[in-house]
Amino acid sequence: MTNQKQAMLYGLGTVLLWSTVATAFKLSLRELAPVQMLLIACSASVVVMAVILMLQGRWHLVFSLSRKQYAQSFGMGLINPCLYYFLLFGAFDRLPAQEAQPLNYTWALVLAYMSVPFLGHRLRKLDIVAGLICYAGVVVIATRGAVTSLSFEDPLGVSLALGSTVVWASYWIIATRDTRDPVVGLFLNFLCGLPVILLICWWTEGLSFAPGTSLAAALYVGVFEMGIAFVLWSYAMKKAENTSKVSNLIFISPFLSLVFIYFILGEHILPSTYIGLVLIMMGLWIQQKKVKDREEALNLG
């Protein structure tokens, strides 16, 4: 099997896992507060990443960093998992999954815009067009089709979802200067963020968790969305001979996610969700097109 085929398989596995997490978020939040869900999921992900590092023979890398890199782990841990998932789970707690999930996908566009001042990237006309189309989709979803009245069903929930995209994009901009092994870095970030989450959970909601579907769903999120999916995607990117083909697989995820949302959560998918999601995906495709064109030009050269 060629490296590209392996990359596509890893990518498809990642997309399948990402497609289930919106449903898992909502199942978990039926009985757990967002911070309780975050504590359980983060704890599970720390264990999973530790096991992965041990199986790969890279556990020793956890203890071979500089003081500055350990301090970096704490700072980045406050961003992800702490702040990012506080906002994201808060959005899912307030909004239907069919609304929160597409809004979260606009982080890729936010990253492109934030890369202009922070990474020195150029803002092109395609980026502006992509932004207008994407955020037209956001308005359609957030207003549930009442675009002319601009009547938002839950302004705070929408703000939390969009705020999470800014935090997530900021995290990846900071990560561009991160020289640590990716899995080691994520493990240490989550490990350093975990005590903060624990204290906040203990102070606000308590540490009592009843066994059941919500607890199982939170563990699923930690194991797969925060742990295994990240490792699979890293493998996909390393194996890929053409990264744009692998990256395009992410466009499958939101539509597949609606299938799980409909059949498992029983949410009636609104026409505005389909329209808004198509606009968001169209905008992201346009924004990615310049990356694809640049990569193809390099391959031809």
Steps between C-alpha positions, in 0.01 A plus 500: 500500500640841403557775754221705342248214535604453863459873555150489351404209727631681808317812385172314447532344846547845650204644311277215617594568862453876461156433352381331820619752757220755465256223591724387786519859629122528521456155658755590766350842571157351572610417855836673542593868521750611232787522751421151636500361149831675433658352813401145406597537133832668576591233757425225248700670227806537726493126571454412132785724383730362772425145383561599135837655588601189692396265219694712250811501719491878534409530869857611583442815293260625768797539737753642256369854454638831622351708781373746240315221318337377821389857572370513144296186573322674786427812295369304203304272732306802625398563139440137400336312667388757760366807321422340163289216635332721762368710212426211265315286756317811620380557144384139463324526836290792372458426128368200306785285369400580140574869571805485727689254284499695168585827679808336649627408153562865418821484708696423181395833352578683825845341491558633148404853607703493824803371308520835320605716800665226707680287240545755223279318248339695218126560494370423152174576329405133529528527879258794506253322269529183709432699816188665361360162390593323825351759729189523284461133591558582867221760492261255329565233764504736799172666402347166396413649164363833627779690327313823430398548863845400635322340793743269676339220700791486748753785456717376789520149358598637158760728664651205688521294180663780301724591795629143507613538138713802592657312793566189287657705220715684755616168642618378160677828424694463825561133415685598181792597724473184708803275442379217725384164366130558414359220718740581787401865476128427503542253788685756714253776411209285614690376807577860606145616430340213692563635856344834402192324364482282811507801733235690301277191484536435875428867578198539273323173424653240730673171426205264522433315174219247469582204274297487181482612138631851568809374680568248223457771235746730681756218515443438128575866426822486699622174349409565137450873430777628728733202471492243220362736232793739551754218462327361188495845339869548582578170326287604202694824461838324534415230246332731249676561170223747411373664819219689326327173406510386863394842631196498271366200693394736778214619277335159544487529878227764559255334262564155644462652845144608414415135438605406853326806644175408326495127577656495848397834651172517313548864404284612208751649256374841392525613135701800623763260639552338158517837324734654757726195508533494121596869505759444774653201320499693171684788663757267656551324167569834328740597778687170466514521121800733503688251721418218257609709199829589670568135587425384145730768359781379726441139393514598134816693557 
